[in-house]
Amino acid sequence: MPTPHDESSGSPALEEHRGISRKNLIKAALLAGTVPLLTGGGVALARDRAVAAPNRPLSATPACHDGDATTLTNIEGPYFKPNSPLRTNLVGAGLPGTPLTVSGYVFGRDCRPVSGALLDFWQADDNGGYDMNGFTLRGHQFSTAQGAFGLTTIVPGLYPGRTRHIHVKVQAPGKPILTTQLYFPNEPRNSTDAYYDRRLQMTVRQVGSGEQATFDFVLNVTGSPTPPPTTPPPTTPGGEGTWAPDTAYQAGRQVTYGGQTYQCVQAHTSMAGWEPPNVPALWQRL
């Protein structure tokens, strides 16, 4: 028996609704060589539209308020915490819940993939609670050179007033942050949640005892943006204590950049466009 958020992504009716068959989509993507395909059986909607109408810009993924009355001026809701761990697997040992993987791509409006995009996820546990003391079910990652991302988590539980959802902040290098939420299809509470938006609904299917979901983000940028010029630039790139790209930094390492001192909060390899002022998830100003 299907779960409340099962969706048969391969049904003829759904393919007809999308206006292009899976077979033709895969053929077009392979011939073009520019549209990435998702492994695991799902095809995300942004790629459908890109192949069906290659010369038409994509609509940007809409932003979405959290919906709690006390946080109407704070669109990410009351449960966001900065400095989440750098990881793609949010499931700790012994954490109960239905296994869920979420995968997809980050695109610009011209359907070119955005590499190095920061994706910061947070969600409720199986009982509908958020961890405000630690970082359970919280984590950030960066999209690959092909714009891909992948998340291992659990299906979030319900809490009063909301349908099931996963929070996420997405940011192309040096660009504004998109704060939004991902929803599940066929959830009874979708019709009563004031902040549910079908355009933010994932494609979900049952796989064994767990679920697989796909979603493509479309940011209001044109392809992979060129990192903006920095002012002032590092005075001695690669020098001790001065931030530089393509450098492996460990948590606790202090650097200077633009006359300011920063401390690394997550081990990572630096890249152009993610200078310390631009990525508070990685650097804390002292």
C-alpha positions in Angstrom: 0.0 0.0 0.0 1.5 3.4 -1.0 2.5 5.9 1.8 0.8 9.3 1.9 3.7 10.8 -0.1 4.3 8.2 -2.7 4.2 9.4 -6.3 4.5 7.2 -9.4 7.1 9.2 -11.3 6.9 6.8 -14.3 3.2 6.8 -15.0 2.0 7.6 -18.5 -0.4 10.2 -17.2 2.3 12.1 -15.4 4.6 12.0 -18.4 1.8 13.3 -20.6 1.1 16.1 -18.0 4.8 17.1 -18.2 4.5 17.3 -22.0 7.6 15.1 -22.7 8.2 11.4 -22.3 11.0 10.1 -20.1 12.5 8.4 -23.1 12.6 11.5 -25.2 13.9 13.6 -22.3 16.9 11.2 -21.8 17.6 11.2 -25.5 17.5 14.9 -25.7 19.7 15.3 -22.7 22.3 12.8 -24.0 22.4 14.4 -27.4 22.7 17.9 -26.0 25.3 16.8 -23.5 24.5 19.8 -21.3 21.5 18.6 -19.2 22.5 16.5 -16.3 20.5 13.3 -15.6 19.6 12.2 -12.1 20.5 8.7 -11.0 18.1 6.8 -8.9 15.0 6.8 -11.2 13.7 10.4 -10.8 13.7 13.2 -13.2 13.3 16.7 -11.7 11.0 19.3 -13.2 13.5 21.9 -14.1 15.2 19.6 -16.5 11.8 18.6 -18.0 11.1 22.2 -18.8 14.6 23.0 -20.1 14.4 20.2 -22.7 10.7 21.0 -23.6 11.4 24.7 -24.0 15.2 25.2 -24.3 15.0 28.9 -25.3 12.6 29.9 -22.6 14.2 31.1 -19.3 13.1 29.1 -16.2 11.2 30.7 -13.4 13.2 31.2 -10.2 12.2 28.9 -7.3 9.8 30.9 -5.2 10.6 31.9 -1.6 8.3 30.6 1.2 7.6 31.9 4.7 7.8 29.4 7.6 4.2 30.2 8.8 4.7 30.5 12.5 2.9 33.6 13.8 5.7 34.7 16.0 8.2 34.7 13.1 6.3 36.4 10.3 9.2 38.9 9.9 11.8 36.1 9.7 11.1 34.0 6.7 13.3 31.1 7.6 11.1 30.4 10.7 12.2 30.1 14.4 14.3 27.0 14.1 17.2 28.0 11.9 20.7 27.9 13.4 23.9 29.2 11.7 27.2 27.3 11.6 25.6 23.9 10.7 28.1 21.0 10.1 29.4 20.5 6.6 27.9 17.1 5.7 25.5 15.4 3.3 24.2 12.8 5.8 22.0 14.3 8.5 21.1 10.9 10.1 22.9 10.1 13.4 23.3 6.7 14.9 20.0 5.3 16.3 17.9 8.2 14.9 14.4 6.9 14.3 12.4 7.6 11.2 11.7 6.6 7.6 14.9 6.9 5.5 14.8 9.6 2.9 17.3 10.7 0.2 16.8 14.0 -1.6 18.8 14.8 -4.8 18.7 17.2 -7.6 20.5 20.1 -9.2 21.0 23.9 -8.8 20.3 25.7 -12.0 20.4 29.3 -13.2 17.4 30.7 -15.1 19.1 29.8 -18.3 19.2 26.1 -17.1 23.0 26.1 -16.8 24.1 24.3 -13.6 25.4 26.4 -10.7 28.5 24.9 -9.2 29.7 25.7 -5.6 26.2 26.7 -4.5 25.8 26.5 -0.7 22.8 24.5 0.4 22.0 24.6 4.2 19.2 22.1 5.3 17.4 21.8 8.6 14.2 19.9 9.5 12.1 18.3 12.3 12.8 14.8 13.6 10.3 11.9 13.4 8.3 13.4 16.3 8.1 16.9 14.8 10.8 18.4 17.0 13.8 20.6 16.1 17.1 20.2 17.8 17.9 23.6 19.2 20.8 22.4 21.5 22.9 20.7 18.8 22.8 20.1 15.1 20.7 16.9 14.7 19.1 16.9 11.2 21.1 20.1 10.2 23.9 20.4 7.7 25.2 22.3 4.8 26.9 21.2 1.5 28.1 22.6 -1.8 26.8 21.7 -5.2 29.2 19.9 -7.5 30.8 21.2 -10.7 27.6 19.8 -12.5 25.4 21.6 -10.0 24.3 18.4 -8.3 23.5 17.9 -4.6 22.5 14.9 -2.5 21.0 14.6 1.0 20.6 11.6 3.3 18.0 12.2 6.0 14.6 11.0 7.3 11.0 11.9 6.5 10.3 14.9 8.8 7.5 14.4 11.4 4.5 16.6 11.8 3.9 19.4 14.4 0.8 21.6 15.0 -0.1 23.9 12.1 2.3 22.6 9.5 2.4 20.0 6.8 5.6 18.0 6.3 8.5 20.1 5.0 12.2 20.5 4.8 13.9 23.9 5.2 16.8 25.0 3.0 18.8 28.0 2.2 20.5 28.1 -1.2 23.1 30.6 -2.3 25.1 30.8 -5.5 28.6 32.1 -4.9 28.5 35.8 -4.1 24.7 36.0 -4.7 21.7 36.6 -2.5 20.4 33.7 -0.3 17.2 31.9 -1.3 15.3 30.7 1.8 12.6 28.2 1.0 11.0 24.9 2.0 10.5 21.5 0.2 7.1 19.8 0.4 5.8 16.2 0.0 3.0 15.3 -2.5 -0.4 13.9 -1.3 0.0 15.0 2.3 -3.4 15.6 3.9 -2.2 18.7 5.6 -1.0 20.3 2.3 -4.6 21.7 1.8 -4.6 23.4 5.2 -1.1 24.7 5.4 -1.1 28.4 4.5 2.5 28.2 3.3 2.4 25.1 1.3 3.1 25.8 -2.4 2.8 23.1 -5.1 5.7 24.7 -6.9 7.9 23.7 -4.0 6.7 20.1 -4.0 9.3 17.3 -4.5 8.9 14.2 -6.7 8.8 11.3 -4.2 8.7 7.6 -4.6 8.8 4.6 -2.3 12.1 2.5 -2.5 12.1 -0.5 -0.2 11.6 0.7 3.4 12.5 4.3 2.5 11.8 7.1 0.1 13.6 8.9 -2.7 12.9 12.5 -3.6 14.1 14.8 -6.3 14.0 18.6 -6.7 15.8 21.1 -8.8 16.4 24.6 -7.5 16.4 27.5 -10.0 18.1 30.6 -8.7 17.7 34.1 -10.1 21.2 34.0 -11.7 22.5 33.2 -15.1 24.3 29.9 -15.0 27.4 29.5 -12.8 28.1 33.1 -11.8 31.6 34.5 -11.9 32.7 35.2 -8.3 32.5 39.0 -7.7 35.7 41.0 -7.3 36.7 41.4 -3.7 37.8 44.7 -2.1 40.4 44.7 -0.8 42.0 41.5 -2.1 44.3 39.4 0.0 47.7 41.1 0.1 49.8 37.9 0.0 47.8 35.0 -1.4 48.9 31.8 0.2 50.9 33.5 2.9 50.6 32.4 6.5 47.5 33.8 8.2 46.1 35.3 5.0 43.0 33.7 3.4 43.6 32.2 -0.1 41.6 30.0 -2.4 42.3 26.3 -3.0 43.6 26.0 0.5 42.7 23.3 3.1 41.6 24.9 6.3 40.9 23.1 9.6 38.4 24.2 12.2 39.9 26.8 14.6 42.4 28.2 12.0 42.5 32.0 12.0 43.1 34.0 8.9 43.1 37.7 7.9 41.1 39.0 5.0 40.4 42.6 4.0 41.9 43.8 7.2 39.7 41.6 9.4 40.4 38.4 11.3 38.2 35.3 10.9 38.2 31.9 12.5 37.4 28.7 10.6 34.3 26.9 12.0 34.2 24.0 9.6 37.1 22.2 7.9 37.0 22.7 4.2 39.0 23.6 1.1 38.5 27.2 0.1 37.3 28.3 -3.3 37.0 31.7 -5.1 33.7 33.3 -4.4 33.5 31.9 -0.8 35.8 34.5 0.9 35.3 34.7 4.7 32.7 37.6 4.6 30.6 35.7 2.2 30.2 32.4 4.0 29.4 32.7 7.7 28.8 28.9 7.7 32.5 28.5 7.3 34.1 31.6 8.8 33.3 33.5 12.0 34.5 37.1 12.3 36.5 37.8 15.4 
